[in-house]
Each structure stands twice: as structure tokens, then as C-alpha cells.
């Protein structure tokens, strides 16, 4: 199917910085994520899209929670009540991304979006290849995103995780542009959601050549957000949407770049753990 060029369809922040500001779980650094308070905080801080987690609860219903532990710690919102809220002010001003955490119930998710007229405003992203294929068959017009890499809770099971995580990330950075070029057409996705440490100018070029959007997750550092803006990514997902305006000033040369903090292996593992597939 033909790819949409959303950058051409609508102006976002300015002519200089046209990319999607995406709030992770809403605005998880401002209010607890996957809650109405967090979604509304994200909108009030200027996001273009809210990313939220969709999980199949052990009881069977679709809920908005990252994993089953998250669902136990609080009363999670049901998917239907969240989608209803995105049809009313102030959440009707933004796009939404449903991050499908586990395979299964794709038809229910697609039907819930379609039944509320949200297909045009929505994207579904997932690490699950089979879910992408099912959703494409169910709703050909629904935008789909491939989340990469597919992560699990125990990163120590991977040979490159610890202590060689930097070496492993470097290897993934080298390989992923080629992998994306091979997989994009087969998967028929509209976007790839890539862990921000894997994003390089080569990956930006590969995504453009494939005709898909490149969205970086999850970035809470002003300097790194500015770098990604300068590379030309199509979207950046952050827990703190207040950082976007600062980063845009840095990227445009109107503010100095803050001193970069060295990447810490524990921090990287925590970031990957945050997006881990629920166990």
C-alpha cells in the first residue's frame, strides 16, 4: 500500500523541526504513565501523539498497562474507556499509538479503533511480527509500526547484554539499516520504532529509502533529542515532553548543547527493561 508522508500532510512545531513529539505513556515523567492525568499532561505540553500500552489482562480483557505487574499495582484503565477519552477534549487534538504488548486480540483492538473513527489518527506498534501481519489484513488503512529490537525481561540471557552491552549495541547499529531495508517491504509497515541508541544517519537514510517513518524511543536527554532532530527522524518518544522545546532550540543553534553524560550500562539495561515484552 502507498506510504503516507505525514510530514507533508500537516505542519507540526515549525518548518525547521517537523517531526512528531510523542509522549511515552502520556507524560510518565510528569504524572504516572498510562493514566488520564498523564495523557492530559502530555497534551498540555505540546505533544503530537500519545503512546500508550495495550495489554491482554490475565482475565482476558484489553487494558492499558505495560505488564501484568503494572496491572496488579494499580487499577488499570480499560482500553475502551481510554479510546472513548481520545474522542473528546482535550485528547481529541492528538494522534495515538497503541503499543501492543502481547500477540492476540488484534481483531478486538482494530475493531475498537475503527468503531470510534480513530483509524486515521491511530497507529499500532508492536514487537510481534505475527500481530503486524494480522492487523494489516484486518485493517489495511491502519498505520502499523514495527518496534525494534524485540526485548525480554532478562537481558542477561543475550550474549551481548552484560558486560558487553556496548559492543552488542554497536553490532546492532551496524546491521539494522540492512535488516530494515530487507524487512520493511515484507512487513508492510508504515513506521519503525527503534531504540534510540540504534538510530544513526545510516538508519535514517534506510528508512527514507524504504518509504517509512523512523521513530526513536525512549529519549529523556535534551542533547540526544537534539541530535535525533538534526538527523531527521520522523518522531521522538519521551517520558518528558517538556524537553522537546529545549531540544529544538539546541538543534536550531539557538541554545548551547548541554554536556552529554556518558552512556551507562545500567541505564541502558533499564531503558530496554522498560520496553520489555511482558513475561
C-alpha positions in Angstrom: 0.0 0.0 0.0 1.3 3.5 -0.6 3.1 5.2 2.3 1.7 8.3 3.9 4.1 11.2 4.2 2.7 12.8 7.4 5.4 15.5 7.3 3.8 16.8 4.2 0.3 16.3 5.4 0.4 18.6 8.4 2.7 21.2 10.0 3.9 20.3 13.4 6.2 22.5 15.5 7.8 24.7 12.8 9.2 24.5 9.3 12.6 23.8 10.9 11.7 20.9 13.2 9.0 18.9 11.6 8.8 15.6 13.5 6.3 14.1 15.9 6.6 14.9 19.5 5.4 11.7 21.2 4.6 11.3 24.9 5.6 7.9 26.3 2.7 6.5 28.2 1.5 10.1 28.0 4.0 12.1 30.1 5.4 9.5 32.5 7.9 11.9 34.0 5.1 14.3 34.9 2.3 12.0 36.0 2.1 8.2 36.3 2.0 6.7 32.9 -1.0 5.1 31.2 -3.4 7.3 33.1 -5.7 10.1 32.1 -3.6 12.5 34.1 -0.5 11.5 32.2 -2.3 11.7 28.8 -3.6 15.2 29.5 -0.2 16.3 30.8 1.3 15.3 27.5 -1.3 17.2 25.5 -0.9 20.3 27.6 2.9 20.1 27.0 2.5 20.1 23.2 2.8 16.5 22.0 1.5 15.5 18.6 1.0 11.9 19.6 0.4 9.9 22.8 1.9 6.4 23.1 0.0 4.0 25.4 0.4 0.4 26.3 -2.2 -2.2 25.4 -2.0 -5.5 27.3 -4.3 -8.5 27.4 -5.0 -9.0 31.1 -4.9 -12.4 32.6 -8.7 -12.2 33.0 -8.9 -11.7 29.2 -9.9 -8.1 28.6 -7.7 -5.5 27.0 -6.3 -2.9 29.4 -3.9 0.0 29.3 -0.9 -1.2 31.2 2.7 -2.1 30.5 2.8 -5.5 32.0 0.9 -7.7 34.5 2.9 -6.4 37.5 1.9 -2.9 36.5 -1.7 -4.0 36.3 -1.5 -5.5 39.8 0.0 -2.4 41.4 -2.9 -0.1 40.4 -6.4 -0.3 38.8 -5.5 -0.1 35.1 -7.8 1.7 32.7 -9.7 -0.4 30.2 -8.9 0.1 26.6 -12.4 1.1 25.6 -12.6 3.9 28.2 -9.3 5.2 27.1 -10.3 5.2 23.4 -13.5 6.9 24.3 -11.5 9.7 26.0 -9.4 10.2 22.9 -12.7 11.1 21.1 -13.3 14.0 23.5 -11.4 17.1 24.5 -8.5 17.6 25.2 -7.3 14.2 23.9 -9.1 14.6 20.6 -6.4 17.0 19.5 -3.6 14.4 19.1 -2.8 11.2 17.4 -2.4 8.0 19.5 -0.1 5.0 19.2 -1.3 1.7 20.8 1.8 -0.3 21.7 0.5 -3.9 21.6 2.5 -5.8 24.2 1.4 -9.3 23.5 0.1 -11.2 20.5 -3.6 -12.0 20.3 -6.8 -10.0 20.3 -5.7 -8.0 17.3 -9.2 -8.0 15.8 -10.6 -6.6 19.1 -8.1 -3.8 19.1 -8.6 -3.0 15.4 -12.4 -3.1 15.9 -12.2 -0.8 18.9 -10.3 1.8 16.9 -12.5 1.5 13.8 -15.7 1.7 15.8 -14.7 5.1 17.2 -13.5 6.5 13.9 -9.9 6.5 15.2 -8.2 4.7 12.3 -6.9 7.9 10.7 -5.5 9.2 14.0 -4.1 6.0 15.3 -1.1 3.8 14.8 -0.5 0.4 16.4 3.1 -0.5 17.1 4.4 -3.9 18.3 7.4 -6.1 18.5 5.2 -9.0 17.4 5.6 -9.8 13.7 2.5 -12.0 13.6 0.4 -9.2 15.1 1.6 -6.8 12.4 0.5 -9.3 9.7 -2.9 -9.9 11.3 -3.6 -6.2 11.7 -2.6 -5.4 8.1 -5.2 -8.0 7.0 -7.9 -6.7 9.4 -7.5 -3.0 8.8 -5.5 -2.2 5.6 -5.6 1.6 6.3 -4.4 1.3 9.9 -0.9 2.6 10.3 1.4 0.0 11.7 4.8 0.3 13.4 7.5 -2.3 14.0 9.2 -1.9 17.4 12.9 -2.9 17.4 14.6 -4.7 18.9 12.3 -7.3 20.4 13.2 -7.3 24.1 12.5 -9.6 27.0 12.9 -9.0 30.7 16.1 -11.0 31.2 18.7 -9.2 29.1 21.4 -11.3 30.7 20.3 -14.2 28.5 21.7 -12.4 25.5 25.4 -12.9 24.8 25.9 -9.1 24.3 23.9 -7.9 27.3 26.3 -7.7 30.2 29.1 -6.8 30.3 29.3 -6.4 26.6 26.2 -4.4 26.0 28.0 -1.5 24.3 29.6 -4.0 21.8 26.2 -5.6 21.2 24.5 -2.2 20.6 27.3 -1.3 18.2 26.8 -4.5 16.2 23.0 -3.9 16.1 23.7 -0.3 14.9 25.8 -1.7 12.0 23.3 -4.4 11.0 20.0 -2.7 11.5 19.9 -0.5 8.4 20.4 -3.6 6.2 17.8 -5.5 8.2 15.3 -2.7 7.9 15.9 -2.5 4.1 15.1 -6.2 3.9 12.2 -6.4 6.3 10.2 -3.1 5.6 8.6 -4.2 2.4 7.8 -7.7 3.7 6.2 -6.4 6.9 4.3 -3.7 5.0 4.7 -1.3 8.0 4.4 2.5 8.0 7.0 3.1 10.7 9.8 1.5 12.6 10.0 2.4 16.3 13.8 2.0 17.0 15.6 2.1 20.4 17.3 5.5 20.2 20.8 4.1 20.8 20.4 2.3 17.4 19.5 5.4 15.5 22.2 6.6 13.1 22.3 8.7 9.9 22.5 5.4 8.0 19.3 4.2 9.6 17.6 7.5 8.8 18.6 7.0 5.2 17.5 3.4 5.2 14.1 4.3 6.5 13.7 7.1 3.9 14.7 4.7 1.1 12.1 2.2 2.4 9.4 4.9 2.5 8.6 4.5 6.2 8.8 6.7 9.2 11.6 6.3 11.8 10.6 7.0 15.4 13.1 6.9 18.2 12.2 5.6 21.7 12.5 6.5 24.6 14.7 9.6 25.0 14.9 11.8 28.1 18.1 13.7 27.3 17.9 17.1 25.7 21.2 16.7 23.8 20.2 13.3 22.4 16.8 14.6 21.3 18.6 17.5 19.5 20.9 15.0 17.8 17.9 13.0 16.6 16.1 16.1 15.3 19.3 17.0 13.3 19.5 13.5 11.9 16.0 13.9 10.5 14.0 11.3 12.4 10.2 11.4 12.0 9.3 11.1 15.6 10.8 11.0 19.1 9.2 9.4 22.1 10.0 10.8 25.5 8.7 10.4 29.1 9.1 14.2 29.5 7.6 16.2 26.6 8.8 19.4 28.3 12.3 18.5 26.8 11.2 18.9 23.2 11.1 22.7 23.1 14.6 22.9 24.7 16.0 20.3 22.3 14.5 22.2 19.3 16.4 25.3 20.4 19.6 23.4 20.6 19.0 21.7 17.3 18.4 25.1 15.6 21.6 26.5 17.1 19.7 29.0 19.3 20.8 27.4 22.6 24.1 25.6 23.6 24.1 21.9 23.7 24.2 20.6 27.2 27.1 18.4 28.3 26.4 14.9 27.4 26.5 12.3 30.1 28.3 9.1 29.2 26.1 6.1 28.5 25.8 3.9 31.5 25.3 0.1 31.0 22.8 0.0 33.9 20.8 2.9 32.4 20.7 1.2 29.0 19.5 -2.0 30.6 16.8 -0.1 32.5 15.7 1.5 29.2 15.5 -1.9 27.5 13.7 -3.4 30.5 11.1 -0.6 30.4 10.1 -1.7 26.9 10.5 -5.4 27.7 7.9 -7.9 26.5 5.7 -8.8 29.4 6.5 -12.1 31.0 
